[in-house]
Amino acid sequence: MKVIILKSLCMISVILWPTLSYPLDVNWHFGAKIGAGFTHALVDNHSSSSSKLTDKSSLAGGVFVNFSHVDFARIQLEAIYMQKGFKRNGFSANLTALSFPILARFQIPQGVFLNLGIAITVLTGGTVNDSSKSSTDIDDHFERLEYDLEAGIGWEFEVFKGGNIFMELRLSYGLNNISTIYPQEVNLLTTHLYVGFQY
């Protein structure tokens, strides 16, 4: 897993090196977004129906900044608050998390853009319910840190000079096992549809 993260960072750094070559000529953009979606929980990295846990709905929202001296490629840093969770055989987890993506943003003609990168996600709280009790002590069930691969595609349009509204479909795949109660590995795949504003 650490090798994948390091390779991802190296790839982003190589691709975006030109965007950092002239630090005195950097253009900055700031924005905010909100979104809704759902979380898939996969057991043993398989997506078959026998391995897939019940989906949970998810709300998310946060802020971001991106910067570059060129238009076609930018570095984007985000701070996102989101919900995660899953159900399985009477067990239910409703989690909250803070995610910090580091992305390479590529601008394509006609307002289309791509986001690719990694994220560090910190579980901040939640509730865990089983057939006999409810608990807010998530440390007995989950790892606090999750390492994610991020991929998104979106479309933006200008509403006034320098101000854009956008939509983005974002996928986030957890690389590490977050569960400490199952013998199998549990990875989370989160999908969100965002709307936001960038200036």
C-alpha positions in Angstrom: 0.0 0.0 0.0 2.8 2.4 0.9 4.4 1.7 -2.4 1.2 2.6 -4.3 0.9 5.9 -2.4 4.6 6.8 -3.1 4.2 5.9 -6.8 1.1 8.1 -7.0 2.8 11.0 -5.4 5.8 10.6 -7.7 3.5 10.5 -10.8 1.6 13.6 -9.7 4.9 15.4 -9.0 6.4 14.6 -12.4 3.3 15.6 -14.3 2.8 18.8 -12.4 6.4 19.9 -12.1 6.0 22.6 -14.8 3.2 24.1 -12.7 5.7 24.8 -9.9 8.5 26.0 -12.0 7.6 29.7 -11.8 6.4 30.3 -8.2 6.1 34.1 -8.8 3.6 33.6 -11.5 1.1 31.3 -9.8 -2.6 31.7 -10.2 -4.8 30.8 -7.2 -8.4 29.7 -7.2 -10.5 29.0 -4.1 -13.9 27.2 -3.9 -16.4 25.2 -1.9 -18.6 22.2 -2.8 -21.4 20.0 -1.4 -22.4 16.5 -2.5 -24.4 13.4 -1.9 -23.7 9.8 -2.7 -23.2 6.4 -1.1 -20.5 4.1 0.3 -19.8 0.5 -1.0 -18.0 -1.8 1.5 -16.0 -4.5 -0.2 -14.7 -7.6 1.6 -11.4 -9.1 0.6 -11.2 -6.6 -2.3 -13.9 -8.4 -4.3 -17.0 -6.7 -5.6 -19.2 -9.8 -6.1 -22.6 -9.9 -4.5 -21.4 -12.5 -1.9 -18.6 -10.1 -0.7 -20.4 -6.8 -0.9 -22.0 -5.3 2.2 -25.1 -3.1 2.1 -24.6 0.4 0.8 -25.0 3.5 3.0 -26.0 6.9 1.8 -23.3 9.7 2.3 -23.3 13.5 2.4 -20.2 15.5 2.0 -19.0 19.1 1.8 -15.8 21.1 2.0 -13.4 23.7 0.6 -10.5 23.6 -1.7 -7.7 25.6 -3.3 -5.9 25.0 -6.6 -2.9 26.7 -8.1 -0.7 26.7 -11.1 0.9 29.1 -13.6 -0.6 27.2 -16.6 -4.3 26.6 -17.4 -4.2 22.9 -18.4 -2.8 21.4 -15.2 -3.1 22.4 -11.6 -2.5 21.2 -8.1 -5.7 21.0 -5.9 -5.8 20.6 -2.1 -9.1 19.8 -0.4 -10.6 19.5 3.1 -13.8 17.5 3.0 -16.2 16.4 5.7 -18.1 13.3 4.8 -20.3 10.4 6.1 -19.3 6.8 5.6 -20.6 3.4 6.7 -22.1 0.0 5.9 -24.5 -2.7 7.1 -23.9 -6.4 7.4 -26.0 -9.1 9.2 -27.5 -6.9 11.9 -24.3 -4.8 12.2 -24.4 -1.1 11.2 -21.7 1.5 11.1 -22.5 5.2 10.7 -19.2 7.0 10.5 -18.0 10.6 10.0 -14.7 11.5 8.5 -12.4 14.3 7.4 -10.7 13.7 4.1 -7.6 15.6 2.8 -7.1 14.9 -1.0 -4.0 15.9 -2.9 -5.0 16.0 -6.6 -3.7 16.7 -10.0 -6.4 18.6 -11.9 -6.3 18.5 -15.7 -8.4 20.9 -17.8 -9.9 19.6 -21.0 -11.7 21.7 -23.6 -15.4 22.6 -23.3 -15.2 23.0 -19.6 -14.4 19.4 -18.7 -11.8 18.6 -16.1 -10.3 15.5 -14.5 -9.0 15.1 -10.9 -6.5 12.3 -10.0 -4.7 11.8 -6.8 -4.6 10.4 -3.3 -6.2 11.3 0.1 -5.6 10.8 3.8 -9.0 10.3 5.6 -9.4 10.5 9.4 -12.4 8.9 11.0 -13.7 11.5 13.5 -16.6 9.7 15.1 -19.9 7.9 14.5 -22.0 5.1 16.0 -21.8 1.4 15.8 -24.9 -0.8 16.2 -25.3 -4.5 16.5 -28.2 -6.7 17.5 -27.5 -6.2 21.2 -26.1 -2.7 21.8 -25.1 0.7 20.4 -21.7 2.3 20.9 -19.9 5.5 19.9 -16.5 3.9 20.6 -15.4 3.4 17.0 -11.8 2.5 18.0 -13.0 -1.0 19.0 -14.2 -1.6 15.4 -12.2 0.6 13.0 -8.8 2.0 12.1 -8.8 5.8 12.4 -6.7 6.4 9.2 -7.7 5.5 5.7 -5.6 6.0 2.6 -7.5 6.5 -0.6 -7.1 6.7 -4.3 -9.2 9.6 -5.8 -10.5 10.0 -9.3 -13.1 12.5 -10.6 -14.5 13.9 -13.7 -16.5 17.2 -13.9 -17.8 20.1 -15.9 -17.7 23.8 -15.1 -19.0 26.9 -16.7 -18.4 30.6 -16.0 -21.1 32.6 -14.4 -19.1 35.9 -14.2 -15.5 36.8 -14.9 -13.3 34.5 -12.8 -16.3 32.8 -11.1 -17.3 29.2 -12.1 -20.0 26.8 -11.1 -19.2 23.1 -11.5 -20.4 19.5 -11.1 -18.1 16.6 -10.4 -18.5 12.8 -10.0 -15.8 11.6 -7.6 -14.8 8.1 -6.7 -12.6 7.4 -3.6 -11.2 3.9 -3.0 -9.8 2.9 0.3 -6.4 1.1 0.0 -6.2 -0.2 3.5 -8.4 -2.4 5.7 -10.4 -0.2 8.0 -12.1 -3.0 10.0 -10.6 -4.5 13.2 -13.6 -6.9 13.9 -13.8 -9.0 10.7 -11.2 -11.6 9.7 -11.5 -10.4 6.1 -10.2 -7.2 4.8 -12.8 -4.4 4.4 -12.2 -1.6 1.9 -14.6 1.3 1.3 -15.5 2.7 -2.1 -17.2 6.1 -1.8 -19.1 7.8 -4.7 -20.2 11.4 -4.5 -21.8 13.8 -7.0 -20.7 17.4 -6.1 -21.9 20.8 -7.0 -19.7 23.8 -6.2 -18.4 27.2 -6.9 -14.8 28.3 -7.7 -13.4 31.8 -7.8 
